[in-house]
Amino acid sequence: MNTNRRDFIKKSVLAGAAMSFSASSYAKIIGSNDRVRVGVLGFSDRFKNSLLPGFENHNKELNFEIVGVSDLWKIRREEGLAHLRGKFGNGVKEYMNNEQLLDSKTTDAVIISTADFQHAIHSVQALQANQDVYAEKPLAETMEDARGILKAAKASKNVFQIGSQRRSGPNYHEAAKFIQDGSFGPITMVELMWNVNQPGRWRRPDLVAKCKQEDLDWTKYQLNRPKTAFDPRKYLEYRLFWPYSSGIPGQWMSHQIDTVHWFSGLGHPRSATANGGIYQWKDGRTNPDTFAVTFDYGPADDMTQGFQVLFQSRFSNSAGGTKELYYSNGGMINLDTNEITSEGGLTKEFADAMNMQPNLLSAQKLPGLKVEAGANTGGDPLTSAHMRNWMECVRSRAKTNGPIEAGYQHSIANIMATAAYRTGLKVTFDEKTQEVMAGGKPFKY
């Protein structure tokens, strides 16, 4: 076992230990009785329907309180203020943008639920303002943004959690341990799937009709993206439009590809090829409604070792749902059913023919939470557990289950998938420059 793999497993064990940090331990922590004041950066549907319920499951016990909300759009800002005051009282303040909230010096930590392309930049701003951060995924949609937040997080002593909630699932921790201790055998293939049939997915026509330029700061919204004329769809339906979002890779693949990095100890793919298109929903979107990417994973200096990862997603038919299937020569791990089985393993019949020993895993069930892996992952026990882990780590100052490295790594894979789709080329990752390379050049939007 090489040094990097030992270090990876050690970090995984520590992350698992952080999950079990008990509330009874708080009395031993200096300042444990102080209330943690939290600001909300972006009053989104994801925050309202998923992150907030998870927060409310634990905030009274752990003494956390939301005291401020910022949003660029007047309607969302007012909605957020009313909603949060109804839960936390009239002490909640509203701010026209993140800078105002951070400059107010009224918060200790923030939950970031802004647009996909903004997560990295807003996380940098928050860390530099001495805030502990819970940031929604994807962490970054360009390598420039990814490198910026990685540097800021490593330079900071603040707690950071990327919203990859599988990292707080006991079943995922058990699967990681089973693979990392050698019980599974070398990974030979991973199949990932995420299919829905939802015409309204990522569409907000009613809200788009209400969105007027005079009610929001369109220039501030665009940040470092190319400046364009005001378009309420790119504000409220941003997941349909590159470069505001990669769509499928950033929203869905990022969850599943993160487990590949975690389980294998590999930080990114060696290469990626992809295709897809807008086959069903001809609504003006620029991101595909059908997408498939094939990754090659393994050591950069040893092409004789490795495995393939296939991810596919479609909006036109939900058959197959979501799947996370890991294969070895001895069987498979099914993270939809949370089972380890000998299915597909090397049987005695075929082993004898080659003078080999059969290789079949013993069947077992993975313990822990039943993961809600469907298109709407919010509001499930896993989101709640992940939010609790962040809150506990804010108290203990321990490393979270979803550290900055996890976000950086899924960002690399997402950007490689996006580059492969948009260029039609086989793309790679340059370790020295930390750039995604397509046709010998760094990929840029």
C-alpha positions as CSV (number, residue, x, y, z in Angstrom):
1,M,0.0,0.0,0.0
2,N,1.6,3.3,-1.1
3,T,1.9,6.4,1.1
4,N,-0.9,8.3,-0.7
5,R,-3.3,5.4,-0.2
6,R,-2.4,5.1,3.5
7,D,-2.9,8.8,4.0
8,F,-6.2,8.6,2.1
9,I,-7.5,5.8,4.3
10,K,-6.3,7.6,7.5
11,K,-8.3,10.7,6.4
12,S,-11.4,8.6,5.7
13,V,-11.2,7.0,9.2
14,L,-10.9,10.5,10.7
15,A,-13.9,11.7,8.7
16,G,-15.9,8.7,9.9
17,A,-15.0,9.5,13.5
18,A,-16.2,13.1,13.0
19,M,-19.6,11.7,12.1
20,S,-20.0,10.2,15.5
21,F,-19.0,13.3,17.5
22,S,-21.7,13.3,20.2
23,A,-23.6,16.3,21.6
24,S,-22.6,15.3,25.1
25,S,-19.0,16.2,24.2
26,Y,-19.8,19.9,23.8
27,A,-19.4,20.7,27.4
28,K,-15.6,20.0,27.0
29,I,-15.2,22.6,24.2
30,I,-14.4,26.2,25.0
31,G,-17.2,28.4,23.8
32,S,-19.5,25.5,23.3
33,N,-22.3,27.5,24.9
34,D,-22.0,30.4,22.6
35,R,-24.6,30.7,19.9
36,V,-23.3,30.2,16.3
37,R,-24.8,32.9,14.1
38,V,-25.4,31.8,10.5
39,G,-26.0,33.8,7.4
40,V,-27.7,32.5,4.2
41,L,-26.1,33.4,0.9
42,G,-28.8,32.8,-1.7
43,F,-32.4,32.0,-0.7
44,S,-32.9,29.2,-3.2
45,D,-35.3,26.3,-3.5
46,R,-32.5,24.0,-2.6
47,F,-31.9,25.9,0.6
48,K,-35.6,26.3,1.6
49,N,-36.7,22.8,0.8
50,S,-33.6,20.8,1.8
51,L,-30.8,22.5,3.6
52,L,-33.0,24.5,6.0
53,P,-35.0,21.4,7.1
54,G,-31.7,19.7,7.7
55,F,-30.4,22.7,9.7
56,E,-33.6,22.8,11.8
57,N,-33.2,19.2,12.8
58,H,-30.2,20.2,14.8
59,N,-29.9,23.9,15.4
60,K,-31.6,24.1,18.8
61,E,-29.6,21.2,20.2
62,L,-26.3,22.6,18.9
63,N,-27.2,26.2,19.5
64,F,-27.1,27.6,16.0
65,E,-29.3,30.4,14.7
66,I,-29.9,32.0,11.3
67,V,-29.5,35.8,11.6
68,G,-29.2,37.0,8.1
69,V,-30.1,36.3,4.4
70,S,-28.7,37.9,1.2
71,D,-30.1,37.6,-2.3
72,L,-29.7,39.7,-5.4
73,W,-33.3,39.5,-6.4
74,K,-35.8,41.6,-4.4
75,I,-38.6,38.9,-4.6
76,R,-36.4,36.1,-3.3
77,R,-34.8,38.3,-0.6
78,E,-38.2,39.4,0.7
79,E,-39.5,35.8,0.6
80,G,-36.4,34.6,2.4
81,L,-36.7,37.3,5.1
82,A,-40.3,36.5,5.8
83,H,-39.7,32.8,5.8
84,L,-36.7,32.9,8.1
85,R,-38.3,35.5,10.5
86,G,-41.2,33.1,10.9
87,K,-38.8,30.5,12.1
88,F,-36.1,32.4,13.9
89,G,-37.7,35.7,14.9
90,N,-37.4,39.3,13.9
91,G,-33.7,39.4,14.5
92,V,-33.1,38.0,11.0
93,K,-31.8,40.8,8.8
94,E,-31.9,41.1,5.0
95,Y,-29.0,42.1,2.7
96,M,-29.0,43.1,-0.9
97,N,-25.9,41.0,-1.6
98,N,-23.3,38.8,0.0
99,E,-20.8,41.6,0.5
100,Q,-23.3,43.5,2.6
101,L,-24.0,40.5,4.8
102,L,-20.3,39.6,5.3
103,D,-19.4,43.3,5.9
104,S,-22.0,43.5,8.7
105,K,-19.8,41.3,10.9
106,T,-23.0,39.7,12.4
107,T,-22.3,36.1,11.4
108,D,-19.9,33.3,12.3
109,A,-20.8,30.9,9.5
110,V,-22.6,30.9,6.2
111,I,-24.6,28.5,4.1
112,I,-24.0,29.1,0.4
113,S,-26.8,28.1,-2.0
114,T,-26.3,30.5,-4.9
115,A,-26.0,29.6,-8.6
116,D,-23.6,26.8,-9.6
117,F,-21.0,29.0,-11.1
118,Q,-20.9,31.2,-8.1
119,H,-20.2,28.6,-5.3
120,A,-16.4,28.8,-5.5
121,I,-16.2,32.6,-5.7
122,H,-18.7,33.1,-2.9
123,S,-16.9,30.6,-0.8
124,V,-13.6,32.5,-1.2
125,Q,-15.4,35.7,-0.1
126,A,-16.8,34.0,3.0
127,L,-13.5,32.4,4.0
128,Q,-11.7,35.6,3.6
129,A,-14.3,37.2,5.9
130,N,-13.4,34.6,8.5
131,Q,-16.6,32.6,8.1
132,D,-17.1,28.8,8.5
133,V,-18.7,27.6,5.2
134,Y,-21.2,25.1,4.1
135,A,-21.2,25.3,0.2
136,E,-23.6,23.6,-2.1
137,K,-22.1,21.5,-4.9
138,P,-20.8,21.7,-7.6
139,L,-17.9,23.5,-6.0
140,A,-16.6,25.0,-9.3
141,E,-17.4,24.8,-13.0
142,T,-14.0,26.1,-14.2
143,M,-10.4,25.2,-13.1
144,E,-9.7,28.9,-12.5
145,D,-12.5,29.0,-9.9
146,A,-11.6,25.6,-8.5
147,R,-7.9,26.6,-7.9
148,G,-9.1,29.9,-6.3
149,I,-11.2,28.2,-3.7
150,L,-8.7,25.4,-3.0
151,K,-6.0,28.0,-2.3
152,A,-8.4,30.1,-0.1
153,A,-9.6,27.1,1.9
154,K,-6.0,25.8,2.5
155,A,-4.9,29.2,3.7
156,S,-7.9,29.5,6.0
157,K,-8.4,28.0,9.5
158,N,-12.1,28.1,9.0
159,V,-14.3,25.0,8.7
160,F,-15.4,24.1,5.2
161,Q,-18.0,21.5,4.0
162,I,-18.9,20.8,0.4
163,G,-22.5,19.7,0.1
164,S,-21.8,16.1,-1.1
165,Q,-24.1,14.5,1.4
166,R,-23.1,10.9,0.5
167,R,-20.0,11.7,2.5
168,S,-22.1,11.5,5.7
169,G,-23.8,8.2,4.8
170,P,-22.9,5.3,7.1
171,N,-23.5,2.9,4.2
172,Y,-21.0,4.8,2.0
173,H,-18.4,4.8,4.8
174,E,-18.9,1.0,5.1
175,A,-18.5,0.6,1.3
176,A,-15.4,2.7,1.4
177,K,-13.9,0.6,4.1
178,F,-14.7,-2.6,2.3
179,I,-12.9,-1.4,-0.8
180,Q,-10.0,0.2,0.9
181,D,-9.1,-2.7,3.2
182,G,-8.8,-5.0,0.1
183,S,-12.0,-7.1,0.8
184,F,-13.6,-6.1,-2.5
185,G,-10.5,-6.6,-4.7
186,P,-9.4,-4.1,-7.3
187,I,-12.2,-2.0,-8.8
188,T,-12.6,-3.1,-12.5
189,M,-15.6,-1.0,-13.5
190,V,-18.1,1.5,-12.1
191,E,-21.5,2.2,-13.7
192,L,-23.4,5.4,-12.7
193,M,-26.9,6.3,-13.8
194,W,-29.2,9.2,-13.2
195,N,-32.4,9.3,-15.2
196,V,-35.6,11.4,-14.9
197,N,-38.6,12.3,-16.9
198,Q,-39.5,15.8,-15.6
199,P,-40.3,18.5,-18.2
200,G,-40.2,21.1,-15.4
201,R,-36.8,20.0,-14.0
202,W,-34.7,23.2,-13.6
203,R,-37.5,25.3,-15.3
204,R,-39.1,28.2,-13.5
205,P,-41.5,29.8,-16.0
206,D,-43.8,31.4,-13.4
207,L,-40.8,33.0,-11.7
208,V,-39.2,34.0,-14.9
209,A,-42.3,36.0,-15.8
210,K,-41.9,38.0,-12.5
211,C,-38.2,38.7,-12.8
212,K,-37.4,42.3,-13.8
213,Q,-34.0,43.7,-14.3
214,E,-34.7,46.7,-12.0
215,D,-35.3,44.2,-9.1
216,L,-31.9,42.6,-9.2
217,D,-28.2,43.4,-9.7
218,W,-27.6,41.6,-13.0
219,T,-24.0,42.8,-13.3
220,K,-23.1,41.4,-9.9
221,Y,-24.9,38.1,-10.7
222,Q,-22.6,37.4,-13.7
223,L,-19.4,37.7,-11.7
224,N,-16.5,36.5,-13.9
225,R,-18.7,35.1,-16.7
226,P,-19.0,36.9,-20.1
227,K,-21.2,40.0,-19.8
228,T,-24.5,39.6,-21.6
229,A,-27.8,41.3,-21.8
230,F,-30.2,40.7,-19.0
231,D,-31.9,37.3,-19.3
232,P,-34.2,36.2,-16.5
233,R,-33.9,32.6,-17.7
234,K,-30.2,32.6,-17.1
235,Y,-30.8,33.9,-13.7
236,L,-33.6,31.5,-12.6
237,E,-33.0,28.6,-14.9
238,Y,-29.2,28.8,-15.0
239,R,-28.7,25.1,-14.8
240,L,-29.9,24.9,-18.5
241,F,-27.3,27.3,-19.7
242,W,-23.5,27.0,-20.0
243,P,-21.3,28.7,-18.7
244,Y,-23.6,29.4,-15.7
245,S,-23.8,25.7,-15.1
246,S,-22.6,22.4,-16.7
247,G,-26.1,21.0,-16.0
248,I,-26.1,17.3,-15.7
249,P,-22.4,16.9,-14.7
250,G,-22.4,19.6,-12.0
251,Q,-25.8,18.8,-10.6
252,W,-26.0,15.0,-10.6
253,M,-22.7,13.4,-11.7
254,S,-20.8,15.4,-9.0
255,H,-22.6,13.4,-6.3
256,Q,-21.8,10.0,-7.8
257,I,-18.3,10.7,-9.1
258,D,-17.3,11.9,-5.7
259,T,-17.7,8.4,-4.3
260,V,-15.3,7.1,-7.0
261,H,-12.6,9.4,-5.8
262,W,-13.3,8.6,-2.1
263,F,-13.4,4.8,-2.5
264,S,-10.4,4.5,-4.8
265,G,-8.2,7.2,-3.4
266,L,-7.7,8.7,-6.9
267,G,-8.1,12.4,-7.2
268,H,-9.3,12.6,-10.8
269,P,-9.7,10.7,-14.1
270,R,-6.8,10.1,-16.4
271,S,-9.0,10.9,-19.4
272,A,-12.6,11.5,-20.5
273,T,-14.7,11.2,-23.6
274,A,-18.4,12.3,-23.8
275,N,-21.3,12.9,-26.0
276,G,-25.0,13.7,-25.8
277,G,-27.4,16.4,-27.0
278,I,-30.7,18.2,-26.6
279,Y,-32.9,15.4,-27.9
280,Q,-36.2,16.0,-26.0
281,W,-36.7,19.4,-24.6
282,K,-36.3,22.0,-27.3
283,D,-36.8,25.0,-25.0
284,G,-33.7,27.1,-25.8
285,R,-31.4,25.4,-23.3
286,T,-27.7,25.1,-24.2
287,N,-26.9,22.2,-21.8
288,P,-27.8,18.7,-22.9
289,D,-30.9,16.8,-21.8
290,T,-29.1,13.5,-22.6
291,F,-25.5,12.9,-21.6
292,A,-22.9,10.2,-21.3
293,V,-19.3,10.3,-20.3
294,T,-16.7,7.5,-20.1
295,F,-13.7,8.1,-17.7
296,D,-10.5,6.2,-17.4
297,Y,-9.1,6.1,-13.8
298,G,-5.8,4.8,-12.5
299,P,-2.2,5.9,-11.6
300,A,-0.8,8.4,-14.1
301,D,2.5,6.5,-14.2
302,D,1.1,3.0,-14.7
303,M,-1.4,2.4,-17.5
304,T,-1.5,-1.3,-16.7
305,Q,-3.6,-0.5,-13.6
306,G,-7.0,1.2,-13.5
307,F,-10.7,0.9,-14.2
308,Q,-13.4,2.5,-16.3
309,V,-16.3,4.7,-15.0
310,L,-19.4,5.1,-17.2
311,F,-21.9,7.8,-16.3
312,Q,-25.1,8.4,-18.2
313,S,-28.2,10.5,-17.7
314,R,-31.3,11.4,-19.6
315,F,-34.3,13.7,-19.0
316,S,-36.6,12.0,-21.5
317,N,-37.3,8.7,-19.7
318,S,-36.8,7.8,-16.1
319,A,-36.4,4.0,-16.6
320,G,-33.5,2.8,-14.6
321,G,-33.7,5.7,-12.1
322,T,-30.4,6.3,-10.3
323,K,-27.7,3.6,-9.9
324,E,-24.3,3.3,-8.4
325,L,-22.7,0.0,-9.2
326,Y,-19.1,-1.0,-8.4
327,Y,-17.6,-4.1,-9.9
328,S,-14.6,-6.3,-9.1
329,N,-13.6,-9.8,-10.3
330,G,-15.4,-11.2,-7.3
331,G,-18.8,-9.5,-7.4
332,M,-20.3,-6.1,-7.0
333,I,-21.4,-3.4,-4.6
334,N,-24.9,-2.0,-5.3
335,L,-25.3,1.4,-3.6
336,D,-29.0,1.6,-4.7
337,T,-29.9,-1.5,-2.7
338,N,-26.9,-1.2,-0.3
339,E,-25.8,-4.8,-0.9
340,I,-22.5,-6.5,-1.6
341,T,-23.0,-9.7,-3.7
342,S,-21.1,-12.2,-5.7
343,E,-23.1,-11.3,-8.8
344,G,-20.9,-11.5,-11.9
345,G,-17.9,-12.9,-9.9
346,L,-15.6,-15.6,-11.2
347,T,-17.4,-18.9,-10.7
348,K,-15.9,-22.4,-10.2
349,E,-16.9,-23.5,-13.7
350,F,-14.9,-20.8,-15.5
351,A,-12.1,-20.7,-12.9
352,D,-11.4,-24.5,-13.2
353,A,-11.2,-24.2,-17.0
354,M,-8.2,-21.9,-16.6
355,N,-6.7,-23.7,-13.5
356,M,-7.7,-20.8,-11.3
357,Q,-9.5,-20.4,-8.0
358,P,-13.1,-19.2,-7.9
359,N,-13.4,-15.6,-6.8
360,L,-16.8,-14.9,-5.2
361,L,-17.6,-12.3,-2.6
362,S,-19.7,-13.2,0.4
363,A,-23.1,-11.6,0.4
364,Q,-23.7,-8.9,3.0
365,K,-25.9,-5.8,3.6
366,L,-24.4,-2.4,4.1
367,P,-25.6,-0.9,7.3
368,G,-26.8,2.7,7.8
369,L,-29.2,5.1,6.3
370,K,-31.2,4.3,3.2
371,V,-29.8,6.9,0.7
372,E,-32.3,8.8,-1.3
373,A,-30.5,8.9,-4.6
374,G,-33.4,10.1,-6.8
375,A,-33.5,13.4,-8.7
376,N,-34.7,15.2,-5.6
377,T,-32.0,14.4,-3.0
378,G,-33.1,17.2,-0.7
379,G,-34.9,16.7,2.6
380,D,-33.6,13.1,3.0
381,P,-31.9,11.9,6.2
382,L,-28.5,12.1,4.4
383,T,-28.8,15.8,3.9
384,S,-29.7,16.2,7.5
385,A,-26.7,14.1,8.6
386,H,-24.4,16.1,6.4
387,M,-25.6,19.4,7.8
388,R,-25.2,18.1,11.3
389,N,-21.6,17.0,10.6
390,W,-20.8,20.5,9.5
391,M,-22.4,22.0,12.6
392,E,-20.5,19.6,14.9
393,C,-17.3,20.5,13.1
394,V,-17.9,24.2,13.5
395,R,-18.1,23.4,17.3
396,S,-15.1,21.0,17.4
397,R,-13.0,22.5,14.6
398,A,-12.5,19.0,13.2
399,K,-12.3,18.4,9.5
400,T,-15.6,17.8,7.9
401,N,-16.8,14.7,6.1
402,G,-16.8,16.8,2.9
403,P,-13.5,18.7,2.9
404,I,-12.2,21.1,0.2
405,E,-10.3,18.3,-1.5
406,A,-13.5,16.4,-2.2
407,G,-15.0,19.4,-3.9
408,Y,-11.9,20.2,-5.9
409,Q,-11.7,16.6,-7.1
410,H,-15.3,16.4,-8.2
411,S,-14.8,19.7,-10.0
412,I,-12.0,18.3,-12.0
413,A,-14.1,15.4,-13.2
414,N,-17.1,17.7,-14.0
415,I,-14.9,20.0,-16.0
416,M,-13.3,17.1,-17.9
417,A,-16.8,15.8,-18.7
418,T,-17.9,19.2,-19.8
419,A,-14.8,19.8,-21.9
420,A,-15.1,16.4,-23.6
421,Y,-18.8,17.1,-24.5
422,R,-18.2,20.6,-25.7
423,T,-15.1,20.0,-27.8
424,G,-15.8,16.4,-28.9
425,L,-12.2,15.6,-27.9
426,K,-10.6,13.1,-25.5
427,V,-9.5,15.3,-22.6
428,T,-6.9,14.8,-19.9
429,F,-5.7,16.6,-16.8
430,D,-2.3,18.2,-16.4
431,E,-1.0,17.7,-12.9
432,K,1.7,20.4,-13.2
433,T,-0.6,23.2,-14.3
434,Q,-3.8,21.8,-12.8
435,E,-5.6,22.4,-16.1
436,V,-8.1,20.3,-18.0
437,M,-6.6,19.8,-21.4
438,A,-8.5,19.4,-24.7
439,G,-6.5,19.2,-27.9
440,G,-3.3,20.2,-26.2
441,K,-4.8,23.4,-24.8
442,P,-6.5,24.3,-21.5
443,F,-10.3,24.1,-21.8
444,K,-11.9,27.5,-21.5
445,Y,-15.6,28.5,-21.9
